[in-house]
Amino acid sequence: MKIVFLDASTMGDTSLRPIAALGELACFPTSTPEEARSRVRDCDVLIINKIIVDKALLDAAPALKLVCESATGVNNINVHECEARGIPVKNVAGYSTDSVVQATFMHVLSLMGNAPYFDGFVKSGAYSASPIFTDLSKPFLEMEGKTYGVVGMGTIGSKVARIATAFGMRVIYYSTSGTGHCKEYPCVSLDELMSSSDVISIHAPYNERTAGLIGERELRLMKPSAFIVNMGRGGIVEEAALAKVISEGAIGGAALDVFEKEPLPADSPLLHTGHPERLRFSPHTAWASVEARNRLVGMIADNIRGWKDSR
């Protein structure tokens, strides 16, 4: 059985041994559409992350029997075309929950505590030259007693809510599906969440209900001191609108791990705001703790093994 991974660089240095043990594994760091079509000619099992699996790629893979998505979302795969050819599509879910939750609070704590400023104050030598033992020129806010708004109360959102509660925060949420299944916290309208929250974090998928969900109107409902963190998908928050309100100092700050276009273009308005100190970025890494990537590889191997055993 030949297994082909077309964009294996998305796994970093994570060992792929559990997958290699199941067959002949061919790994390619990245693949252009043309390269992908040439590399799947004798492929039985295809593993991809962001590579587009369309009719042209499927036509180039006459031996293909299984497609494995090394993530949760399968919007890069023409699932209907695969089904028509009798090719099952397997994804993975739940492997990155703890990783994303931790990354969420990394950004929240950095924003509320102004961590980069204080770190730079010490490293620059300014603290060593200071006449006093402290520096209070930037605000450091407590989480206790403040309101945390969760957009998308799924598995990740629910764990974020529990941790926010442990910090002493009041939690509210907005259901992007329109059905507030969680009864542990108040389900509110999006406008109420935007205007009432001191911290907002997004943990929703990108679909017809969430595309452009938070634009300039919604951002201007936020308190001037509030923060927003997007850990869901790029495009849920309109980036041009966010850059505008940040430049105006209309909100306290924002953090993004996901972007409308990835990698983030050099000319993105987010990289050219009037208040860059109010922004935190990570390059779509929230999912990718060492432990999460190891779990991901194990789950891909399980998907291949399960398919193989069922034949």
PASEBA-1860 file (N, C-alpha, C; in nm, 3 decimals):
! residues 311
1> MKIVFLDA> 0.086/-0.120/0.000/0.000/0.000/0.000/0.089/0.124/0.000 ~ 0.069/0.211/-0.097/0.147/0.334/-0.105/0.068/0.450/-0.046 ~ 0.130/0.518/0.048/0.070/0.633/0.116/0.148/0.757/0.076 ~ 0.079/0.859/0.028/0.145/0.982/-0.016/0.094/1.100/0.068 ~ 0.188/1.174/0.126/0.156/1.295/0.203/0.209/1.412/0.121 ~ 0.118/1.493/0.066/0.155/1.597/-0.030/0.206/1.726/0.032 ~ 0.174/1.752/0.158/0.225/1.874/0.223/0.267/1.842/0.367 ~ 0.364/1.751/0.376/0.407/1.700/0.506/0.479/1.806/0.591
9> STMGDTSL> 0.525/1.915/0.530/0.591/2.019/0.608/0.497/2.084/0.708 ~ 0.366/2.069/0.687/0.268/2.124/0.780/0.271/2.051/0.915 ~ 0.343/1.941/0.923/0.357/1.867/1.049/0.485/1.901/1.122 ~ 0.569/1.989/1.065/0.695/2.023/1.129/0.785/1.902/1.142 ~ 0.846/1.888/1.261/0.939/1.777/1.284/0.872/1.658/1.352 ~ 0.741/1.654/1.352/0.668/1.544/1.416/0.697/1.412/1.345 ~ 0.724/1.309/1.422/0.752/1.178/1.364/0.627/1.120/1.298 ~ 0.645/1.069/1.177/0.536/1.006/1.103/0.546/0.853/1.107
17> RPIAALGE> 0.623/0.800/1.200/0.644/0.656/1.207/0.515/0.575/1.219 ~ 0.416/0.620/1.299/0.292/0.541/1.307/0.224/0.524/1.171 ~ 0.239/0.623/1.083/0.182/0.613/0.949/0.271/0.528/0.859 ~ 0.402/0.550/0.868/0.497/0.476/0.784/0.491/0.326/0.812 ~ 0.451/0.288/0.933/0.443/0.147/0.968/0.331/0.075/0.894 ~ 0.242/0.150/0.830/0.126/0.091/0.765/0.144/0.066/0.616 ~ 0.253/0.115/0.561/0.275/0.097/0.418/0.397/0.172/0.371 ~ 0.409/0.189/0.241/0.520/0.265/0.183/0.480/0.412/0.182
25> LACFPTST> 0.548/0.493/0.267/0.512/0.633/0.283/0.605/0.722/0.202 ~ 0.546/0.804/0.115/0.621/0.904/0.039/0.577/1.042/0.085 ~ 0.671/1.120/0.137/0.639/1.252/0.192/0.700/1.362/0.105 ~ 0.622/1.465/0.079/0.667/1.582/0.006/0.639/1.705/0.092 ~ 0.737/1.793/0.111/0.716/1.909/0.199/0.595/1.992/0.156 ~ 0.590/2.026/0.029/0.476/2.098/-0.030/0.459/2.048/-0.172 ~ 0.345/2.079/-0.232/0.319/2.036/-0.370/0.236/2.141/-0.443 ~ 0.283/2.182/-0.559/0.200/2.265/-0.646/0.092/2.175/-0.706
33> PEEARSRV> -0.014/2.231/-0.765/-0.115/2.147/-0.829/-0.056/2.052/-0.932 ~ 0.040/2.100/-1.010/0.102/2.016/-1.112/0.182/1.903/-1.046 ~ 0.261/1.938/-0.944/0.339/1.837/-0.874/0.248/1.734/-0.807 ~ 0.139/1.782/-0.748/0.046/1.692/-0.679/-0.009/1.587/-0.776 ~ -0.046/1.631/-0.895/-0.103/1.536/-0.992/-0.002/1.430/-1.034 ~ 0.124/1.466/-1.042/0.226/1.368/-1.082/0.262/1.275/-0.967 ~ 0.241/1.320/-0.845/0.283/1.242/-0.728/0.178/1.143/-0.678 ~ 0.057/1.149/-0.730/-0.049/1.060/-0.682/-0.084/0.949/-0.782
41> RDCDVLII> -0.005/0.931/-0.886/-0.040/0.837/-0.993/-0.056/0.694/-0.942 ~ 0.030/0.652/-0.850/0.021/0.515/-0.798/-0.012/0.514/-0.650 ~ -0.084/0.617/-0.606/-0.115/0.636/-0.464/-0.242/0.559/-0.425 ~ -0.233/0.482/-0.315/-0.351/0.415/-0.259/-0.420/0.502/-0.154 ~ -0.338/0.564/-0.068/-0.389/0.650/0.039/-0.324/0.787/0.027 ~ -0.405/0.890/0.025/-0.357/1.027/0.012/-0.379/1.101/0.143 ~ -0.273/1.166/0.192/-0.283/1.251/0.311/-0.254/1.394/0.268 ~ -0.340/1.486/0.308/-0.321/1.627/0.275/-0.364/1.712/0.395
49> NKIIVDKA> -0.317/1.836/0.394/-0.364/1.932/0.494/-0.437/2.046/0.425 ~ -0.365/2.123/0.345/-0.426/2.236/0.274/-0.432/2.217/0.123 ~ -0.372/2.110/0.073/-0.375/2.083/-0.071/-0.519/2.065/-0.118 ~ -0.553/2.121/-0.232/-0.687/2.108/-0.288/-0.703/1.971/-0.356 ~ -0.804/1.898/-0.312/-0.836/1.770/-0.375/-0.959/1.793/-0.462 ~ -0.935/1.815/-0.592/-1.044/1.843/-0.685/-1.052/1.731/-0.790 ~ -1.137/1.750/-0.888/-1.157/1.648/-0.990/-1.027/1.617/-1.065 ~ -0.949/1.721/-1.094/-0.825/1.702/-1.168/-0.727/1.614/-1.091
57> LLDAAPAL> -0.718/1.635/-0.961/-0.627/1.554/-0.880/-0.678/1.411/-0.870 ~ -0.807/1.396/-0.853/-0.865/1.262/-0.845/-0.850/1.187/-0.978 ~ -0.864/1.258/-1.089/-0.845/1.195/-1.220/-0.702/1.143/-1.236 ~ -0.608/1.211/-1.172/-0.467/1.175/-1.183/-0.428/1.061/-1.090 ~ -0.523/1.014/-1.007/-0.495/0.911/-0.907/-0.588/0.791/-0.926 ~ -0.568/0.711/-1.031/-0.661/0.601/-1.060/-0.663/0.492/-0.954 ~ -0.556/0.480/-0.875/-0.550/0.375/-0.773/-0.597/0.423/-0.636 ~ -0.634/0.550/-0.625/-0.667/0.608/-0.495/-0.788/0.540/-0.430
65> KLVCESAT> -0.772/0.506/-0.303/-0.878/0.436/-0.231/-0.922/0.507/-0.103 ~ -0.841/0.602/-0.053/-0.872/0.670/0.072/-0.805/0.807/0.073 ~ -0.880/0.910/0.118/-0.824/1.044/0.138/-0.829/1.075/0.287 ~ -0.714/1.111/0.344/-0.705/1.146/0.485/-0.671/1.295/0.499 ~ -0.760/1.370/0.561/-0.735/1.511/0.592/-0.663/1.518/0.726 ~ -0.546/1.584/0.729/-0.470/1.594/0.854/-0.514/1.717/0.934 ~ -0.644/1.734/0.942/-0.706/1.844/1.016/-0.854/1.809/1.033 ~ -0.930/1.903/1.086/-1.073/1.878/1.107/-1.156/1.920/0.987
73> GVNNINVH> -1.130/2.038/0.935/-1.208/2.087/0.822/-1.171/2.019/0.691 ~ -1.271/1.994/0.607/-1.248/1.927/0.478/-1.293/2.015/0.362 ~ -1.295/2.147/0.382/-1.341/2.237/0.277/-1.246/2.242/0.158 ~ -1.125/2.189/0.173/-1.030/2.183/0.062/-1.045/2.055/-0.021 ~ -1.142/1.971/0.015/-1.163/1.844/-0.054/-1.301/1.844/-0.120 ~ -1.306/1.802/-0.246/-1.434/1.785/-0.314/-1.492/1.651/-0.266 ~ -1.560/1.657/-0.154/-1.610/1.535/-0.090/-1.711/1.464/-0.179 ~ -1.795/1.540/-0.247/-1.898/1.479/-0.333/-1.834/1.401/-0.447
81> ECEARGIP> -1.727/1.455/-0.505/-1.657/1.386/-0.613/-1.592/1.258/-0.560 ~ -1.537/1.265/-0.440/-1.478/1.145/-0.378/-1.585/1.038/-0.355 ~ -1.699/1.081/-0.303/-1.809/0.987/-0.277/-1.855/0.921/-0.406 ~ -1.863/0.998/-0.514/-1.908/0.944/-0.643/-1.812/0.838/-0.695 ~ -1.688/0.845/-0.653/-1.588/0.748/-0.697/-1.568/0.636/-0.594 ~ -1.644/0.641/-0.486/-1.631/0.538/-0.383/-1.507/0.552/-0.299 ~ -1.455/0.675/-0.289/-1.334/0.700/-0.210/-1.374/0.767/-0.079 ~ -1.359/0.699/0.034/-1.394/0.761/0.162/-1.298/0.874/0.198
89> VKNVAGYS> -1.350/0.972/0.270/-1.270/1.084/0.320/-1.273/1.080/0.472 ~ -1.155/1.077/0.533/-1.144/1.071/0.678/-1.073/1.197/0.729 ~ -1.133/1.262/0.827/-1.067/1.375/0.891/-1.035/1.338/1.036 ~ -0.984/1.434/1.112/-0.955/1.413/1.254/-1.018/1.527/1.333 ~ -1.061/1.497/1.452/-1.126/1.598/1.536/-1.085/1.580/1.681 ~ -1.077/1.692/1.752/-1.052/1.686/1.895/-0.907/1.677/1.936 ~ -0.817/1.663/1.840/-0.676/1.645/1.874/-0.611/1.772/1.929 ~ -0.666/1.890/1.893/-0.599/2.017/1.926/-0.671/2.101/2.031
97> TDSVVQAT> -0.772/2.045/2.095/-0.852/2.125/2.189/-0.765/2.193/2.295 ~ -0.684/2.115/2.366/-0.603/2.172/2.473/-0.502/2.272/2.420 ~ -0.448/2.244/2.303/-0.351/2.334/2.241/-0.414/2.470/2.210 ~ -0.533/2.469/2.149/-0.600/2.594/2.112/-0.644/2.672/2.235 ~ -0.694/2.601/2.335/-0.737/2.668/2.459/-0.618/2.738/2.524 ~ -0.505/2.669/2.532/-0.387/2.728/2.593/-0.340/2.850/2.514 ~ -0.339/2.840/2.381/-0.297/2.952/2.297/-0.392/3.070/2.311 ~ -0.520/3.042/2.331/-0.618/3.148/2.353/-0.579/3.232/2.473
105> FMHVLSLM> -0.551/3.166/2.583/-0.518/3.240/2.706/-0.377/3.299/2.701 ~ -0.288/3.240/2.621/-0.159/3.305/2.598/-0.180/3.446/2.544 ~ -0.269/3.458/2.445/-0.297/3.588/2.385/-0.376/3.678/2.480 ~ -0.475/3.622/2.546/-0.557/3.703/2.638/-0.470/3.762/2.748 ~ -0.385/3.680/2.809/-0.299/3.727/2.917/-0.197/3.828/2.868 ~ -0.147/3.807/2.747/-0.052/3.902/2.690/-0.117/4.039/2.668 ~ -0.241/4.037/2.616/-0.312/4.163/2.593/-0.346/4.234/2.725 ~ -0.401/4.161/2.817/-0.445/4.223/2.943/-0.328/4.264/3.031
113> GNAPYFDG> -0.217/4.192/3.017/-0.101/4.222/3.100/0.007/4.304/3.031 ~ -0.015/4.341/2.904/0.083/4.417/2.828/0.221/4.353/2.833 ~ 0.224/4.221/2.819/0.346/4.145/2.838/0.463/4.189/2.748 ~ 0.442/4.211/2.617/0.557/4.249/2.533/0.623/4.379/2.579 ~ 0.542/4.476/2.624/0.599/4.602/2.669/0.690/4.582/2.790 ~ 0.641/4.513/2.891/0.719/4.497/3.014/0.844/4.413/2.989 ~ 0.834/4.312/2.904/0.950/4.231/2.867/1.055/4.319/2.799 ~ 1.009/4.402/2.705/1.100/4.492/2.634/1.160/4.597/2.726
121> FVKSGAYS> 1.084/4.642/2.825/1.133/4.744/2.919/1.254/4.693/2.995 ~ 1.249/4.567/3.036/1.362/4.508/3.108/1.478/4.481/3.014 ~ 1.451/4.417/2.900/1.558/4.377/2.809/1.629/4.496/2.744 ~ 1.559/4.609/2.730/1.618/4.726/2.665/1.718/4.798/2.753 ~ 1.716/4.766/2.883/1.802/4.837/2.978/1.732/4.952/3.047 ~ 1.607/4.981/3.004/1.534/5.092/3.064/1.506/5.066/3.212 ~ 1.480/4.941/3.247/1.454/4.909/3.388/1.580/4.927/3.471 ~ 1.693/4.883/3.417/1.820/4.896/3.489/1.853/5.042/3.516
129> ASPIFTDL> 1.811/5.129/3.425/1.839/5.272/3.441/1.732/5.346/3.518 ~ 1.626/5.275/3.557/1.513/5.341/3.623/1.548/5.382/3.766 ~ 1.495/5.496/3.811/1.520/5.540/3.949/1.430/5.471/4.051 ~ 1.328/5.396/4.003/1.238/5.327/4.096/1.231/5.178/4.061 ~ 1.172/5.100/4.152/1.176/4.954/4.139/1.072/4.898/4.043 ~ 0.983/4.979/3.989/0.873/4.929/3.906/0.852/5.022/3.787 ~ 0.759/4.984/3.699/0.720/5.069/3.586/0.570/5.055/3.568 ~ 0.500/5.164/3.580/0.353/5.162/3.573/0.300/5.244/3.457
137> SKPFLEME> 0.380/5.256/3.352/0.339/5.341/3.240/0.241/5.274/3.146 ~ 0.224/5.142/3.160/0.126/5.070/3.078/0.028/4.998/3.170 ~ -0.100/4.988/3.130/-0.199/4.924/3.217/-0.180/4.773/3.226 ~ -0.210/4.719/3.341/-0.208/4.575/3.368/-0.343/4.544/3.433 ~ -0.430/4.475/3.358/-0.569/4.456/3.400/-0.592/4.319/3.461 ~ -0.676/4.312/3.564/-0.715/4.183/3.622/-0.833/4.123/3.548 ~ -0.839/3.991/3.545/-0.950/3.921/3.482/-1.068/3.905/3.577 ~ -1.039/3.898/3.705/-1.141/3.881/3.808/-1.252/3.985/3.793
145> GKTYGVVG> -1.377/3.935/3.788/-1.493/4.024/3.786/-1.531/4.076/3.648 ~ -1.451/4.048/3.548/-1.482/4.098/3.415/-1.564/3.994/3.336 ~ -1.617/4.035/3.221/-1.705/3.949/3.141/-1.629/3.894/3.021 ~ -1.640/3.764/3.004/-1.575/3.695/2.893/-1.683/3.645/2.798 ~ -1.675/3.689/2.672/-1.772/3.648/2.571/-1.713/3.545/2.477 ~ -1.780/3.431/2.464/-1.735/3.322/2.377/-1.825/3.318/2.254 ~ -1.764/3.323/2.137/-1.838/3.307/2.012/-1.815/3.164/1.964 ~ -1.916/3.080/1.979/-1.904/2.940/1.943/-1.876/2.853/2.064
153> MGTIGSKV> -1.980/2.802/2.128/-1.965/2.724/2.251/-1.961/2.575/2.220 ~ -1.861/2.536/2.138/-1.838/2.395/2.112/-1.740/2.338/2.213 ~ -1.666/2.235/2.173/-1.572/2.170/2.263/-1.465/2.267/2.311 ~ -1.406/2.343/2.219/-1.302/2.438/2.257/-1.361/2.554/2.335 ~ -1.470/2.612/2.284/-1.533/2.724/2.353/-1.575/2.690/2.494 ~ -1.624/2.568/2.514/-1.668/2.526/2.648/-1.551/2.519/2.745 ~ -1.437/2.470/2.698/-1.320/2.463/2.786/-1.265/2.602/2.815 ~ -1.267/2.690/2.715/-1.227/2.828/2.737/-1.316/2.892/2.843
161> ARIATAFG> -1.446/2.865/2.835/-1.541/2.921/2.932/-1.510/2.874/3.074 ~ -1.478/2.746/3.089/-1.447/2.693/3.222/-1.321/2.758/3.280 ~ -1.222/2.779/3.196/-1.099/2.841/3.244/-1.121/2.988/3.276 ~ -1.199/3.057/3.193/-1.231/3.197/3.222/-1.303/3.208/3.356 ~ -1.391/3.113/3.383/-1.462/3.110/3.512/-1.364/3.091/3.626 ~ -1.263/3.007/3.607/-1.163/2.984/3.711/-1.084/3.111/3.740 ~ -1.072/3.199/3.642/-1.008/3.328/3.664/-1.101/3.428/3.732 ~ -1.223/3.387/3.759/-1.318/3.475/3.825/-1.400/3.560/3.731
169> MRVIYYST> -1.408/3.520/3.604/-1.481/3.599/3.506/-1.624/3.547/3.490 ~ -1.712/3.636/3.451/-1.849/3.600/3.415/-1.850/3.565/3.268 ~ -1.906/3.452/3.232/-1.904/3.406/3.093/-2.043/3.418/3.029 ~ -2.045/3.470/2.908/-2.164/3.469/2.824/-2.122/3.415/2.688 ~ -2.218/3.374/2.605/-2.178/3.323/2.474/-2.283/3.352/2.368 ~ -2.235/3.349/2.244/-2.322/3.362/2.127/-2.313/3.233/2.047 ~ -2.428/3.176/2.015/-2.434/3.052/1.938/-2.437/3.085/1.789 ~ -2.333/3.046/1.716/-2.330/3.074/1.573/-2.427/2.987/1.495
177> SGTGHCKE> -2.472/2.877/1.556/-2.570/2.790/1.489/-2.713/2.839/1.512 ~ -2.729/2.929/1.606/-2.862/2.979/1.639/-2.933/2.899/1.746 ~ -2.868/2.794/1.795/-2.926/2.710/1.899/-2.833/2.706/2.019 ~ -2.878/2.764/2.130/-2.795/2.768/2.250/-2.808/2.640/2.332 ~ -2.731/2.538/2.295/-2.740/2.409/2.363/-2.683/2.413/2.505 ~ -2.580/2.495/2.524/-2.515/2.502/2.655/-2.600/2.582/2.752 ~ -2.638/2.519/2.863/-2.723/2.586/2.963/-2.643/2.636/3.083 ~ -2.512/2.613/3.081/-2.428/2.650/3.195/-2.401/2.800/3.200
185> YPCVSLDE> -2.407/2.864/3.082/-2.380/3.007/3.073/-2.491/3.073/2.991 ~ -2.515/3.203/3.012/-2.619/3.272/2.936/-2.585/3.280/2.787 ~ -2.682/3.247/2.704/-2.669/3.262/2.560/-2.732/3.396/2.522 ~ -2.655/3.482/2.457/-2.702/3.618/2.429/-2.690/3.646/2.279 ~ -2.746/3.757/2.237/-2.733/3.799/2.097/-2.589/3.844/2.072 ~ -2.551/3.849/1.946/-2.416/3.892/1.913/-2.393/4.037/1.957 ~ -2.493/4.123/1.937/-2.478/4.263/1.977/-2.455/4.275/2.127 ~ -2.529/4.197/2.205/-2.512/4.204/2.350/-2.374/4.153/2.391
193> LMSSSDVI> -2.331/4.046/2.327/-2.198/3.993/2.360/-2.090/4.095/2.327 ~ -2.100/4.158/2.211/-1.997/4.255/2.170/-1.993/4.375/2.264 ~ -2.108/4.420/2.308/-2.113/4.542/2.391/-2.088/4.516/2.539 ~ -2.111/4.392/2.586/-2.101/4.363/2.728/-1.967/4.303/2.769 ~ -1.894/4.246/2.677/-1.775/4.169/2.712/-1.650/4.256/2.726 ~ -1.565/4.216/2.820/-1.433/4.277/2.834/-1.330/4.202/2.750 ~ -1.355/4.074/2.731/-1.273/3.989/2.644/-1.368/3.906/2.559 ~ -1.338/3.896/2.431/-1.417/3.813/2.338/-1.321/3.718/2.269
201> SIHAPYNE> -1.354/3.590/2.266/-1.274/3.498/2.184/-1.364/3.415/2.095 ~ -1.315/3.389/1.975/-1.393/3.324/1.869/-1.343/3.182/1.850 ~ -1.435/3.087/1.857/-1.401/2.945/1.844/-1.507/2.877/1.757 ~ -1.530/2.934/1.641/-1.635/2.886/1.551/-1.574/2.847/1.417 ~ -1.640/2.757/1.344/-1.594/2.723/1.209/-1.632/2.835/1.111 ~ -1.571/2.830/0.994/-1.605/2.926/0.889/-1.712/2.864/0.800 ~ -1.827/2.927/0.795/-1.935/2.880/0.710/-2.024/2.997/0.672 ~ -2.139/2.968/0.612/-2.226/3.077/0.564/-2.280/3.162/0.678
209> RTAGLIGE> -2.284/3.109/0.800/-2.334/3.187/0.913/-2.227/3.272/0.979 ~ -2.099/3.234/0.962/-1.992/3.306/1.032/-1.905/3.392/0.940 ~ -1.919/3.377/0.809/-1.838/3.458/0.717/-1.869/3.606/0.738 ~ -1.769/3.686/0.771/-1.788/3.828/0.795/-1.878/3.859/0.913 ~ -1.886/3.767/1.007/-1.977/3.783/1.121/-1.948/3.910/1.201 ~ -1.822/3.940/1.217/-1.784/4.057/1.298/-1.715/4.158/1.208 ~ -1.791/4.261/1.173/-1.741/4.368/1.089/-1.726/4.496/1.169 ~ -1.717/4.607/1.099/-1.694/4.735/1.167/-1.809/4.769/1.263
217> RELRLMKP> -1.932/4.743/1.223/-2.045/4.775/1.311/-2.034/4.701/1.444 ~ -2.004/4.572/1.436/-1.995/4.491/1.558/-1.874/4.533/1.643 ~ -1.762/4.562/1.578/-1.642/4.602/1.652/-1.665/4.734/1.726 ~ -1.743/4.823/1.667/-1.768/4.952/1.731/-1.867/4.942/1.848 ~ -1.927/4.824/1.863/-2.011/4.802/1.981/-1.927/4.769/2.105 ~ -1.802/4.732/2.084/-1.716/4.691/2.194/-1.680/4.809/2.285 ~ -1.654/4.776/2.411/-1.602/4.876/2.504/-1.465/4.924/2.455 ~ -1.431/5.050/2.480/-1.299/5.100/2.438/-1.182/5.025/2.500
225> SAFIVNMG> -1.207/4.958/2.611/-1.101/4.884/2.681/-1.101/4.735/2.649 ~ -1.196/4.689/2.567/-1.215/4.545/2.545/-1.117/4.488/2.441 ~ -1.100/4.356/2.449/-1.010/4.284/2.360/-1.088/4.176/2.284 ~ -1.044/4.149/2.161/-1.105/4.041/2.083/-0.994/3.950/2.030 ~ -1.019/3.819/2.039/-0.921/3.718/2.000/-0.988/3.622/1.902 ~ -0.932/3.607/1.782/-0.989/3.515/1.683/-0.903/3.389/1.676 ~ -0.956/3.279/1.728/-0.889/3.150/1.723/-0.970/3.051/1.638 ~ -1.070/3.102/1.567/-1.156/3.017/1.485/-1.104/3.003/1.344
233> RGGIVEEA> -1.150/3.089/1.256/-1.105/3.089/1.117/-1.095/3.233/1.067 ~ -0.997/3.256/0.978/-0.988/3.386/0.916/-1.114/3.414/0.835 ~ -1.154/3.539/0.832/-1.276/3.575/0.759/-1.397/3.588/0.848 ~ -1.390/3.536/0.971/-1.499/3.557/1.065/-1.496/3.701/1.113 ~ -1.375/3.752/1.135/-1.356/3.894/1.166/-1.305/3.962/1.040 ~ -1.368/4.070/0.999/-1.325/4.143/0.881/-1.196/4.219/0.914 ~ -1.087/4.180/0.849/-0.956/4.232/0.887/-0.940/4.381/0.862 ~ -0.993/4.431/0.751/-0.981/4.574/0.722/-1.054/4.656/0.828
241> ALAKVISE> -1.169/4.607/0.870/-1.245/4.677/0.974/-1.170/4.674/1.107 ~ -1.112/4.560/1.139/-1.036/4.549/1.264/-0.916/4.643/1.262 ~ -0.844/4.646/1.151/-0.729/4.736/1.140/-0.771/4.882/1.160 ~ -0.888/4.915/1.108/-0.938/5.052/1.118/-0.966/5.091/1.263 ~ -1.038/5.006/1.335/-1.073/5.041/1.473/-0.950/5.036/1.564 ~ -0.854/4.949/1.533/-0.729/4.947/1.610/-0.652/5.076/1.586 ~ -0.642/5.118/1.461/-0.571/5.242/1.429/-0.632/5.362/1.498 ~ -0.764/5.359/1.513/-0.834/5.470/1.579/-0.826/5.460/1.732
249> GAIGGAAL> -0.777/5.348/1.783/-0.775/5.328/1.929/-0.913/5.307/1.985 ~ -1.005/5.256/1.901/-1.145/5.243/1.943/-1.168/5.124/2.035 ~ -1.078/5.025/2.033/-1.088/4.911/2.125/-0.952/4.888/2.189 ~ -0.952/4.807/2.295/-0.829/4.786/2.370/-0.722/4.713/2.292 ~ -0.763/4.615/2.213/-0.666/4.540/2.136/-0.726/4.413/2.078 ~ -0.644/4.340/2.004/-0.691/4.218/1.938/-0.574/4.122/1.920 ~ -0.609/3.995/1.909/-0.510/3.891/1.879/-0.569/3.799/1.774 ~ -0.487/3.759/1.678/-0.533/3.669/1.573/-0.432/3.557/1.551
257> DVFEKEPL> -0.484/3.436/1.541/-0.404/3.320/1.504/-0.438/3.276/1.362 ~ -0.550/3.325/1.309/-0.598/3.285/1.177/-0.630/3.409/1.095 ~ -0.619/3.396/0.963/-0.629/3.512/0.876/-0.709/3.479/0.750 ~ -0.761/3.585/0.686/-0.840/3.566/0.564/-0.758/3.497/0.456 ~ -0.632/3.535/0.445/-0.538/3.471/0.352/-0.415/3.431/0.430 ~ -0.372/3.307/0.412/-0.257/3.256/0.487/-0.152/3.202/0.391 ~ -0.026/3.243/0.404/0.028/3.338/0.502/-0.032/3.478/0.485 ~ -0.023/3.557/0.591/-0.073/3.694/0.590/0.007/3.777/0.491
265> PADSPLLH> -0.058/3.842/0.392/0.016/3.922/0.295/0.090/4.038/0.362 ~ 0.205/4.073/0.307/0.287/4.180/0.364/0.216/4.315/0.360 ~ 0.121/4.331/0.267/0.049/4.458/0.258/-0.083/4.456/0.334 ~ -0.104/4.356/0.418/-0.227/4.351/0.498/-0.239/4.475/0.586 ~ -0.358/4.533/0.594/-0.376/4.650/0.682/-0.347/4.618/0.828 ~ -0.354/4.492/0.865/-0.326/4.455/1.003/-0.180/4.481/1.040 ~ -0.092/4.479/0.939/0.050/4.501/0.964/0.089/4.648/0.954 ~ -0.009/4.733/0.931/0.020/4.875/0.910/-0.083/4.961/0.983
273> TGHPERLR> -0.106/4.931/1.110/-0.202/5.008/1.188/-0.132/5.120/1.264 ~ -0.214/5.210/1.316/-0.159/5.320/1.396/-0.120/5.278/1.537 ~ -0.165/5.160/1.579/-0.134/5.113/1.715/-0.093/4.965/1.711 ~ 0.024/4.935/1.655/0.066/4.794/1.649/0.083/4.730/1.786 ~ 0.106/4.812/1.887/0.122/4.757/2.023/-0.007/4.698/2.077 ~ -0.118/4.727/2.012/-0.246/4.673/2.056/-0.281/4.540/1.987 ~ -0.190/4.489/1.908/-0.216/4.366/1.834/-0.119/4.256/1.875 ~ -0.171/4.132/1.876/-0.089/4.013/1.896/-0.119/3.918/1.780
281> FSPHTAWA> -0.016/3.856/1.726/-0.034/3.762/1.617/0.038/3.630/1.647 ~ -0.017/3.522/1.594/0.056/3.396/1.584/0.021/3.337/1.448 ~ 0.117/3.272/1.381/0.097/3.228/1.242/0.023/3.095/1.230 ~ -0.103/3.095/1.269/-0.189/2.976/1.265/-0.119/2.857/1.332 ~ -0.078/2.880/1.456/-0.005/2.777/1.531/-0.082/2.726/1.653 ~ -0.199/2.781/1.680/-0.270/2.743/1.803/-0.299/2.593/1.810 ~ -0.317/2.531/1.695/-0.350/2.387/1.689/-0.229/2.298/1.713 ~ -0.107/2.356/1.710/0.011/2.278/1.680/0.107/2.255/1.796
289> SVEARNRL> 0.059/2.240/1.917/0.151/2.201/2.024/0.216/2.068/1.987 ~ 0.330/2.039/2.049/0.399/1.912/2.024/0.305/1.795/2.049 ~ 0.231/1.803/2.159/0.142/1.693/2.196/0.027/1.681/2.096 ~ -0.027/1.794/2.050/-0.139/1.790/1.955/-0.096/1.729/1.823 ~ 0.023/1.761/1.776/0.070/1.705/1.650/0.095/1.555/1.661 ~ 0.145/1.512/1.776/0.162/1.367/1.796/0.028/1.295/1.799 ~ -0.071/1.357/1.864/-0.206/1.298/1.864/-0.262/1.292/1.723 ~ -0.237/1.398/1.646/-0.287/1.405/1.508/-0.231/1.291/1.423
297> VGMIADNI> -0.102/1.268/1.432/-0.040/1.159/1.356/-0.101/1.025/1.395 ~ -0.119/1.004/1.526/-0.179/0.880/1.572/-0.321/0.861/1.521 ~ -0.397/0.970/1.512/-0.536/0.960/1.465/-0.542/0.936/1.313 ~ -0.447/0.994/1.239/-0.441/0.964/1.095/-0.410/0.817/1.075 ~ -0.313/0.767/1.151/-0.278/0.624/1.142/-0.399/0.537/1.178 ~ -0.473/0.578/1.280/-0.594/0.503/1.319/-0.696/0.502/1.206 ~ -0.711/0.616/1.137/-0.805/0.623/1.026/-0.766/0.529/0.913 ~ -0.636/0.525/0.883/-0.589/0.435/0.777/-0.606/0.290/0.819
305> RGWKDSR> -0.569/0.260/0.942/-0.580/0.123/0.993/-0.727/0.076/0.996 ~ -0.814/0.167/1.042/-0.956/0.132/1.047/-1.015/0.106/0.910 ~ -0.976/0.189/0.814/-1.022/0.167/0.675/-0.970/0.035/0.621 ~ -0.842/0.009/0.647/-0.780/-0.113/0.596/-0.846/-0.237/0.656 ~ -0.874/-0.232/0.786/-0.934/-0.348/0.854/-1.077/-0.373/0.810 ~ -1.145/-0.267/0.763/-1.286/-0.280/0.725/-1.305/-0.333/0.583 ~ -1.198/-0.342/0.510/-1.210/-0.385/0.369/-1.235/-0.535/0.356
END
